[in-house]
Amino acid sequence: MMIRDMSVNEITAMLERVEIGHIACSVSNQPYVVPIRFVYNGGYLYALTTLGKKMEMMQLNQHVCVNFTEVKASNDWKSLVVSGSFEKIPASDDPDSLYSFAHKVLSRSAEWWVPAYTRTILRGDERPLEPVYFRVSVVQTSGHATEK
């Protein structure tokens, strides 16, 4: 087995294929990583979430990274890291808005709202279900894959 760099074409194909990744953000040298569903479109990763710790942190520090993995076996895997900037998309009823575009792009897949728009009870408190769309600009990518 050998580990190699992924080509630009392989990275783009993986971004167009994968849905669940782990987004990492950090504030005051305290990292935070959570799984989230993304859709890649036009150089951005689009996502739906609700208000909570990750949104608070990303609004304070827009620099984030997202990790996607595809693992078939311990010697057959791909790993991709996207570095970029978080951008909250303002709510809008305008059908030509970025908000409407994000909804349209995300809603193309089945159960596109999961896990974000799901009843959540943490430490005994139920979190309000207020949908928030955001996107991450794809500034830099680094991909590795195994080769037999």
C-alpha positions as CSV (number, residue, x, y, z in Angstrom):
1,M,0.0,0.0,0.0
2,M,1.1,3.6,-0.7
3,I,-0.5,6.9,0.2
4,R,-0.5,9.5,-2.6
5,D,-1.8,13.0,-3.3
6,M,-5.1,13.2,-5.0
7,S,-5.3,15.0,-8.3
8,V,-7.4,18.1,-8.8
9,N,-9.9,16.0,-10.8
10,E,-10.1,13.4,-8.0
11,I,-10.7,16.2,-5.4
12,T,-13.4,17.8,-7.4
13,A,-15.1,14.4,-8.0
14,M,-15.0,13.6,-4.3
15,L,-16.5,17.1,-3.4
16,E,-19.3,16.4,-5.8
17,R,-19.9,12.9,-4.4
18,V,-19.7,13.1,-0.6
19,E,-22.4,14.6,1.6
20,I,-21.3,14.2,5.2
21,G,-18.1,15.8,6.5
22,H,-16.7,17.1,9.7
23,I,-16.4,20.9,10.1
24,A,-13.7,22.3,12.4
25,C,-13.8,25.7,13.8
26,S,-11.8,27.4,16.6
27,V,-12.1,30.3,19.0
28,S,-9.5,31.3,21.6
29,N,-7.4,28.3,20.8
30,Q,-10.3,26.0,21.5
31,P,-11.1,23.7,18.6
32,Y,-14.6,22.3,17.9
33,V,-15.5,19.6,15.3
34,V,-18.9,18.3,14.4
35,P,-20.4,16.3,11.5
36,I,-22.6,18.1,9.0
37,R,-24.1,17.6,5.6
38,F,-22.7,19.6,2.7
39,V,-23.4,20.1,-1.0
40,Y,-20.6,21.4,-3.3
41,N,-21.5,23.9,-5.9
42,G,-19.5,26.6,-7.7
43,G,-16.5,26.6,-5.4
44,Y,-18.6,26.6,-2.2
45,L,-19.8,24.0,0.3
46,Y,-23.4,24.8,1.2
47,A,-25.0,23.6,4.5
48,L,-28.0,23.9,6.7
49,T,-27.7,24.1,10.5
50,T,-29.4,25.5,13.5
51,L,-28.2,28.0,16.1
52,G,-25.7,26.6,18.5
53,K,-22.0,26.4,19.5
54,K,-20.6,26.0,16.0
55,M,-22.5,29.0,14.6
56,E,-21.4,31.1,17.6
57,M,-17.8,30.1,17.0
58,M,-17.8,30.5,13.2
59,Q,-19.3,34.0,13.5
60,L,-16.3,34.9,15.7
61,N,-13.7,33.2,13.5
62,Q,-14.7,32.6,9.9
63,H,-11.6,30.4,9.2
64,V,-12.8,26.8,9.1
65,C,-11.8,23.5,7.6
66,V,-13.9,20.5,6.5
67,N,-12.8,16.9,6.4
68,F,-14.4,14.3,4.1
69,T,-13.4,10.6,4.2
70,E,-14.3,7.6,2.2
71,V,-13.2,4.4,3.8
72,K,-13.7,1.0,2.1
73,A,-11.0,-0.8,4.1
74,S,-7.9,0.1,6.2
75,N,-5.9,0.0,3.1
76,D,-8.4,1.5,0.7
77,W,-9.5,5.1,1.6
78,K,-9.6,8.7,0.6
79,S,-9.3,11.8,2.8
80,L,-9.9,15.4,1.8
81,V,-9.5,18.6,3.8
82,V,-11.0,21.8,2.6
83,S,-9.8,25.1,4.1
84,G,-12.0,28.1,3.6
85,S,-14.1,30.9,5.1
86,F,-17.5,30.6,6.7
87,E,-20.3,32.9,5.4
88,K,-23.7,33.0,7.0
89,I,-26.4,33.4,4.4
90,P,-29.1,36.0,5.4
91,A,-32.7,34.8,5.4
92,S,-34.7,36.1,2.5
93,D,-38.0,35.5,0.8
94,D,-36.6,36.7,-2.5
95,P,-36.6,33.8,-5.0
96,D,-33.4,35.2,-6.5
97,S,-31.5,35.4,-3.2
98,L,-28.5,33.4,-2.1
99,Y,-30.8,32.0,0.6
100,S,-33.2,30.6,-2.0
101,F,-30.3,29.3,-4.0
102,A,-28.8,27.5,-1.0
103,H,-32.2,25.9,-0.3
104,K,-32.5,24.8,-3.9
105,V,-29.0,23.3,-4.0
106,L,-29.3,21.5,-0.7
107,S,-32.8,20.2,-1.2
108,R,-31.8,18.1,-4.2
109,S,-30.8,15.2,-2.0
110,A,-33.1,13.0,0.1
111,E,-33.3,13.9,3.8
112,W,-31.2,17.0,3.1
113,W,-32.2,18.6,6.4
114,V,-30.7,15.7,8.5
115,P,-28.9,16.0,10.9
116,A,-29.3,19.8,11.2
117,Y,-33.0,20.2,11.3
118,T,-33.7,17.5,13.9
119,R,-35.2,17.9,17.4
120,T,-32.2,18.3,19.6
121,I,-32.1,18.1,23.4
122,L,-28.8,18.8,25.0
123,R,-28.1,18.9,28.7
124,G,-31.9,18.8,29.3
125,D,-32.6,21.9,27.1
126,E,-34.4,21.6,23.8
127,R,-32.7,23.7,21.1
128,P,-35.1,25.9,18.9
129,L,-35.4,24.7,15.3
130,E,-34.4,27.9,13.5
131,P,-32.9,27.0,10.1
132,V,-29.6,28.7,9.2
133,Y,-28.0,28.4,5.8
134,F,-24.3,29.0,5.4
135,R,-21.5,28.3,3.0
136,V,-17.8,27.7,3.1
137,S,-15.6,29.1,0.3
138,V,-13.2,26.4,-1.0
139,V,-9.9,28.3,-0.6
140,Q,-7.5,25.4,-0.4
141,T,-7.8,21.6,-0.7
142,S,-5.5,18.7,0.3
143,G,-6.4,15.2,-0.6
144,H,-4.7,11.8,0.0
145,A,-5.7,8.4,-1.1
146,T,-4.3,4.9,-0.8
147,E,-3.0,3.0,-3.7
148,K,-2.4,-0.8,-3.8
